[in-house]
C-alpha cells in the first residue's frame, strides 16, 4: 500500500469516526504524519498542548489507529446484581418527575440493600448509572 493509499484510507476513517476525542486525535495524525505539518502548530490549532500531541503521535506510531482510542478505565465492579440494576434504571426512566441525588440513593438502598455514597453512585466517572 502506497503512502497515498494510506492517507486516503486514513482520511476515510477520520470522516466516519463518531467519537469526537478520537476524531481530534486522528486530525492531529493526519496533519502531522500525512500532510507533513509541524506537531506543535497542529496542536495549537486544535487548542491542545505540545505534550498532548507528542503523546498521541507516539501512541499512533506504536499501536496504529487503535492507539488513538481511550483505554478502558479500571475500577471496582458494581456490587448490585444486573437484575436489580435493571429494576432501578427502569424505575428512574419511567418516572415523570425529577430525582434528587438523595432520592436515587434511597431507591438504590430500597431495591438492593446496598449503600452507595451519592458522590460515588452519581459521579460523572461512575459507570453505575451511566445512560439513564
C-alpha positions in Angstrom: 0.0 0.0 0.0 1.5 3.4 -1.0 1.6 6.4 1.2 -1.2 8.0 -0.9 -3.4 4.9 -0.4 -2.7 5.0 3.4 -3.5 8.7 3.5 -6.8 8.2 1.6 -7.7 5.3 3.8 -6.9 7.3 7.0 -9.0 10.2 5.7 -11.9 7.9 5.2 -11.6 6.5 8.7 -11.4 10.0 10.1 -14.6 11.1 8.3 -16.6 8.2 9.6 -15.3 8.4 13.2 -18.1 9.2 15.7 -16.1 9.8 18.9 -15.1 13.5 18.9 -11.9 12.9 21.0 -10.7 10.1 18.7 -11.5 12.3 15.7 -9.5 15.1 17.1 -6.5 12.8 17.6 -7.0 11.5 14.0 -6.9 15.0 12.7 -3.6 15.5 14.5 -2.1 12.4 13.0 -3.5 13.2 9.5 -1.9 16.7 9.6 1.4 15.6 11.0 2.1 12.2 9.5 0.3 12.5 6.1 0.4 16.3 5.4 3.9 16.9 7.0 2.8 19.7 9.3 4.6 20.5 12.5 3.1 18.8 15.5 3.2 21.9 17.8 1.4 24.0 15.3 -1.3 21.4 14.7 -1.7 21.1 18.5 -2.1 24.9 18.8 -4.7 24.9 16.1 -6.6 22.2 18.0 -6.1 24.2 21.3 -4.0 21.4 22.8 -0.5 21.3 24.2 2.7 20.0 22.5 2.8 17.3 25.2 -0.7 16.2 24.2 0.4 16.0 20.5 3.5 14.0 21.4 1.6 11.6 23.5 -1.0 10.8 20.8 1.6 10.7 17.9 3.6 8.2 20.0 0.6 6.0 20.7 -0.3 6.1 16.9 3.2 5.0 16.0 3.2 2.2 18.5 -0.4 0.9 18.1 -1.8 2.4 14.9 -5.5 3.5 14.8 -6.3 1.5 18.0 -3.8 3.6 19.9 -5.9 6.7 19.3 -8.8 5.3 21.3 -9.2 5.7 25.0 -8.0 2.8 27.1 -10.7 1.1 29.2 -10.9 2.5 32.7 -10.3 0.3 35.7 -12.1 0.2 38.9 -14.3 -2.0 41.1 -17.3 -3.6 39.5 -20.7 -2.7 41.0 -21.9 -4.9 43.8 -25.5 -4.7 42.6 -26.7 -7.6 40.5 -27.7 -6.9 36.9 -31.4 -7.7 37.5 -31.6 -5.2 40.4 -29.7 -2.6 38.4 -32.3 -3.1 35.6 -35.2 -2.5 38.0 -33.6 0.7 39.4 -32.9 2.0 35.9 -36.5 1.2 34.8 -38.0 2.9 37.8 -35.9 6.0 37.2 -36.7 6.1 33.4 -40.4 5.5 33.9 -40.9 8.3 36.4 -42.4 11.6 35.2 -40.7 13.5 38.0 -37.1 14.5 38.5 -35.0 12.6 41.0 -32.7 14.2 43.6 -29.4 12.6 44.5 -30.8 11.7 47.9 -33.9 10.0 46.3 -31.8 7.9 43.9 -29.6 6.9 46.9 -32.7 5.8 48.8 -34.0 3.9 45.8 -30.7 2.0 45.5 -30.8 1.1 49.2 -34.5 0.1 49.0 -34.1 -2.1 45.9 -30.7 -3.6 46.6 -30.0 -3.2 50.3 -26.6 -1.9 49.3 -25.5 1.6 50.4 -23.5 3.7 48.0 -22.5 7.2 48.9 -24.3 9.5 46.5 -21.0 11.0 45.4 -19.9 7.6 44.1 -23.1 6.4 42.6 -23.9 9.6 40.7 -20.4 10.9 40.0 -19.5 11.7 36.3 -16.8 9.0 36.5 -19.1 6.3 37.8 -20.4 3.7 35.3 -23.1 2.6 37.7 -26.0 4.7 36.5 -24.5 5.8 33.2 -27.0 6.2 30.4 -30.1 6.8 32.5 
